[in-house]
Amino acid sequence: MEKYYAQDRHSYSLRGLPIELHRKIYSYLHVDVMVHEWMYQCDINDIIHIICDCGNNGISVMLLAELYKLYNRDAAKLFLWRHAIPEKEKKMGYWYNDELTDYYKAGNDFTKMITVEYGKLLVTKDQGQMEKLYKVLSVLIYMYKNPDKTFLERNTKSS
């Protein structure tokens, strides 16, 4: 109860402001607030492992890399090359085969990438990159909350 009163005491002066001003202030802080909330309150590693599970969404390494392109294109390519095997065909170019992908290892690597970038953002306070990380995390949370939707087949190689 003491903690509740301490928070209440600090926010008391803000309650006197009009509701339109509350919304305006929150619109500037929304991205930062949600990214910090998700990183501290949610188990991102668990969320990624759940959405990579074939029983749930079964998303592929290709989709994780496409999602991470919203934040950093080069890191997304590196992630894809580490966890999927590119296969070539004479006429059609190439595609990625992720039949042999260790999704536990890929999930841990993806979580590590997000955590490292979040740590960098805490130091640099780059608002543009924070908004990009917000997009990545919001898509992950959406996939986690909607396990009945299939986003992509496990193997990206066409038969």
Beta strands, then each sheet from edge to edge (+ up, - down):
strand 1: 85-89
strand 2: 93-97
sheet 1: 1+ 2-
end
